[in-house]
Amino acid sequence: MNFNDTLTVVGIDVGGRRKGFHAVALREGRYAGQFTSPEAKELSHWCRQVIGARVIAIDAPCRWSSDGRPRPCERQLMARGIHCFASPSRIKASNHPTDYYGWMLQGEALFQDLEPSHPLLTALPITGPGCFETFPHAITWHLRGGHATAANKRAQRSELLEQAGIDLASLTSIDRVDAALCALAAHHAAVGRACHTYGEANSGWIVVPQVQVRRVGQTRATPTIGAMAPQLEQLI
């Protein structure tokens, strides 16, 4: 691996075979480059050998559902009012007639390819090279004190990046914005700032910056998956 003396992290937005992967690197918290590829191996090489990432945050499930239900991390997100996709079993994903879950299969390939050098995070604080699952909508929800809307996602997420001092000039699509937001979460975790975790290691851990304090009197209903379906397409 090509580590240097400065802290470099990468955030990755995962798409299907046609859209591919979009990755953004931060070095010491500032924009340091980006990479796009449909191939997990090409992206893994870039993370290791070209940019020298220590911590990598990926917007894709790191585990499949073991029982057909949403994973614990997803149930915890939904209980908090943070809409998210429910990961299927691998069999369901691979057998889907329209490849609806193709992006999750792409994510699986990336996690597997990174495993030898960047194993999946199972504890905080981070003590060495590694990767973890994160989720831009949840990052936005946490950093905006519980206020994140799918309709305004690009504006809200760009605003958070700007507030963090990250140059937006090269982030010319929502995919790159989301990758940069994942990189911000990776930087946040890598430097030891407070993070919130959803779920547990066996079924998949989602890591985001620490939750903001909710306003007094604010309550949230727990939505059902069916009721959330129209919003989910806008979140990714």
Secondary structure per residue as TSV (DSSP state, phi and psi in degrees):
chain	resnum	aa	ss	phi	psi
A	1	M	-	360.0	152.5
A	2	N	-	-105.9	57.4
A	3	F	-	-70.1	145.1
A	4	N	-	-117.4	-173.4
A	5	D	S	-77.2	-11.8
A	6	T	S	-101.8	155.5
A	7	L	-	-79.7	118.0
A	8	T	E	-117.7	131.3
A	9	V	E	-128.2	161.2
A	10	V	E	-133.0	140.4
A	11	G	E	-115.2	142.5
A	12	I	E	-131.5	125.2
A	13	D	E	-93.7	129.2
A	14	V	E	-107.6	128.2
A	15	G	-	-122.4	178.2
A	16	G	-	-71.6	-172.1
A	17	R	T	-60.8	-36.1
A	18	R	T	-74.0	-45.0
A	19	K	T	-77.6	-38.8
A	20	G	-	77.1	-165.3
A	21	F	E	-98.2	141.2
A	22	H	E	-121.0	123.6
A	23	A	E	-122.9	142.6
A	24	V	E	-130.0	134.2
A	25	A	E	-105.7	142.4
A	26	L	E	-119.3	136.4
A	27	R	E	-119.1	118.8
A	28	E	T	52.7	37.6
A	29	G	T	83.0	4.3
A	30	R	E	-118.4	151.7
A	31	Y	E	-54.6	131.6
A	32	A	E	-130.4	-3.3
A	33	G	E	147.7	171.7
A	34	Q	E	-149.8	163.0
A	35	F	E	-152.4	140.5
A	36	T	E	-130.1	133.8
A	37	S	E	-161.3	149.7
A	38	P	S	-84.8	-4.5
A	39	E	-	-110.4	125.4
A	40	A	H	-61.1	-39.8
A	41	K	H	-65.6	-38.4
A	42	E	H	-64.2	-42.8
A	43	L	H	-67.1	-41.4
A	44	S	H	-59.7	-42.0
A	45	H	H	-61.6	-43.5
A	46	W	I	-61.2	-45.0
A	47	C	I	-61.0	-42.8
A	48	R	I	-79.8	-55.9
A	49	Q	I	-95.2	-27.2
A	50	V	I	-94.9	-54.5
A	51	I	S	-94.4	-22.1
A	52	G	-	69.1	49.9
A	53	A	-	-73.5	136.6
A	54	R	S	-91.0	-40.4
A	55	V	E	-129.3	137.1
A	56	I	E	-128.5	126.6
A	57	A	E	-111.9	130.1
A	58	I	E	-124.3	129.9
A	59	D	E	-89.6	74.1
A	60	A	S	-166.5	152.0
A	61	P	-	-62.4	134.4
A	62	C	S	-91.4	-9.8
A	63	R	S	-142.7	154.7
A	64	W	-	-92.2	160.7
A	65	S	-	-66.0	137.0
A	66	S	S	-94.5	-12.5
A	67	D	S	-135.3	9.5
A	68	G	S	85.3	-9.0
A	69	R	S	-94.1	162.9
A	70	P	-	-55.7	145.1
A	71	R	-	-63.5	158.2
A	72	P	H	-52.8	-41.1
A	73	C	H	-61.5	-38.4
A	74	E	H	-71.3	-38.4
A	75	R	H	-64.7	-37.4
A	76	Q	H	-67.9	-40.0
A	77	L	H	-60.3	-48.5
A	78	M	H	-64.9	-34.7
A	79	A	H	-64.7	-25.5
A	80	R	T	-89.2	-2.9
A	81	G	T	88.6	15.4
A	82	I	-	-99.8	105.6
A	83	H	-	-64.4	138.3
A	84	C	-	-155.4	162.3
A	85	F	-	-73.8	147.4
A	86	A	-	-94.1	121.6
A	87	S	-	-70.3	134.9
A	88	P	-	-85.8	-178.7
A	89	S	-	-70.5	160.9
A	90	R	H	-65.1	-37.1
A	91	I	H	-60.6	-45.5
A	92	K	H	-62.6	-41.6
A	93	A	H	-64.6	-46.5
A	94	S	H	-72.9	-22.9
A	95	N	T	-97.0	2.8
A	96	H	-	-65.3	130.9
A	97	P	T	-66.0	-24.6
A	98	T	T	-109.7	10.8
A	99	D	-	59.0	36.3
A	100	Y	T	-58.5	-33.3
A	101	Y	T	-99.8	19.4
A	102	G	H	-57.7	-35.2
A	103	W	H	-66.8	-32.0
A	104	M	H	-69.5	-36.1
A	105	L	H	-65.6	-37.0
A	106	Q	H	-62.7	-41.7
A	107	G	H	-61.9	-41.5
A	108	E	H	-58.1	-45.2
A	109	A	H	-60.7	-38.3
A	110	L	H	-68.8	-46.8
A	111	F	H	-58.0	-41.8
A	112	Q	H	-65.3	-39.2
A	113	D	H	-72.9	-28.4
A	114	L	H	-82.5	-19.5
A	115	E	T	-51.1	-43.8
A	116	P	T	-60.9	-34.2
A	117	S	T	-105.7	-29.7
A	118	H	S	-131.3	76.5
A	119	P	-	-63.3	157.4
A	120	L	B	-64.9	131.8
A	121	L	-	-63.6	133.9
A	122	T	-	-126.2	-2.2
A	123	A	S	-158.5	154.7
A	124	L	S	-119.0	147.6
A	125	P	S	-74.4	164.2
A	126	I	-	-75.7	131.0
A	127	T	-	-113.8	-4.4
A	128	G	S	-166.5	-175.6
A	129	P	S	-57.4	140.4
A	130	G	E	-173.2	177.2
A	131	C	E	-137.8	162.7
A	132	F	E	-153.1	159.3
A	133	E	E	-81.8	137.9
A	134	T	-	-139.9	-178.2
A	135	F	-	-152.9	111.8
A	136	P	H	-54.9	-37.8
A	137	H	H	-64.7	-39.5
A	138	A	H	-70.4	-38.1
A	139	I	H	-58.3	-47.2
A	140	T	H	-61.8	-43.9
A	141	W	H	-57.9	-45.6
A	142	H	H	-68.4	-47.6
A	143	L	H	-73.2	-17.6
A	144	R	T	-106.1	22.1
A	145	G	T	64.2	34.9
A	146	G	S	89.8	14.6
A	147	H	-	-123.3	98.9
A	148	A	-	-143.0	128.1
A	149	T	-	-124.5	139.1
A	150	A	G	-63.1	-36.5
A	151	A	G	-64.3	-28.4
A	152	N	G	-112.7	24.1
A	153	K	H	-61.5	-41.7
A	154	R	H	-65.7	-43.5
A	155	A	H	-64.7	-45.0
A	156	Q	H	-65.9	-43.0
A	157	R	H	-71.0	-38.5
A	158	S	H	-63.4	-38.8
A	159	E	H	-61.8	-41.4
A	160	L	H	-63.7	-41.1
A	161	L	H	-65.0	-42.1
A	162	E	H	-62.8	-42.1
A	163	Q	H	-62.6	-29.8
A	164	A	T	-82.6	-1.2
A	165	G	T	83.8	21.5
A	166	I	-	-95.5	126.5
A	167	D	-	-65.4	126.1
A	168	L	-	-91.8	-6.1
A	169	A	T	-57.5	-36.7
A	170	S	T	-92.2	-1.9
A	171	L	-	-94.5	76.4
A	172	T	-	-91.5	5.5
A	173	S	S	-146.2	163.3
A	174	I	H	-64.1	-30.4
A	175	D	H	-62.6	-42.4
A	176	R	H	-71.8	-36.8
A	177	V	H	-61.1	-45.7
A	178	D	H	-64.2	-39.8
A	179	A	H	-62.1	-41.5
A	180	A	H	-65.9	-36.6
A	181	L	H	-66.2	-38.4
A	182	C	H	-63.0	-40.6
A	183	A	H	-63.3	-36.9
A	184	L	H	-62.2	-41.4
A	185	A	H	-63.2	-39.9
A	186	A	H	-62.8	-42.9
A	187	H	H	-63.3	-44.4
A	188	H	H	-55.9	-46.2
A	189	A	H	-71.4	-39.3
A	190	A	H	-66.0	-32.0
A	191	V	T	-90.5	1.7
A	192	G	T	88.6	15.8
A	193	R	-	-73.2	158.8
A	194	A	-	-62.6	132.4
A	195	C	E	-125.7	156.7
A	196	H	E	-111.3	138.0
A	197	T	E	-116.9	142.4
A	198	Y	E	-114.4	136.8
A	199	G	E	85.1	-157.9
A	200	E	E	-148.7	169.8
A	201	A	T	-62.5	-41.3
A	202	N	T	-63.4	-38.3
A	203	S	T	-102.9	-4.2
A	204	G	E	116.6	125.5
A	205	W	E	-105.6	130.6
A	206	I	E	-108.4	127.9
A	207	V	E	-115.4	130.9
A	208	V	E	-139.6	162.3
A	209	P	E	-56.4	153.0
A	210	Q	-	-54.3	139.3
A	211	V	-	-62.7	143.1
A	212	Q	-	-80.6	156.5
A	213	V	-	-69.0	129.1
A	214	R	-	-75.3	145.1
A	215	R	-	-62.1	144.5
A	216	V	T	-59.7	130.9
A	217	G	T	89.3	-7.3
A	218	Q	-	-78.7	129.3
A	219	T	-	-128.0	158.3
A	220	R	-	-135.7	132.2
A	221	A	-	-79.2	151.3
A	222	T	-	-88.2	113.2
A	223	P	-	-78.6	154.5
A	224	T	-	-87.0	160.2
A	225	I	H	-61.7	-40.4
A	226	G	H	-62.6	-41.3
A	227	A	H	-68.6	-27.0
A	228	M	H	-84.0	-14.2
A	229	A	H	-51.9	-44.9
A	230	P	H	-62.7	-29.9
A	231	Q	H	-81.2	-24.9
A	232	L	H	-64.5	-37.5
A	233	E	H	-60.9	-25.8
A	234	Q	H	-83.3	-14.2
A	235	L	H	-82.0	-25.1
A	236	I	-	-100.9	360.0
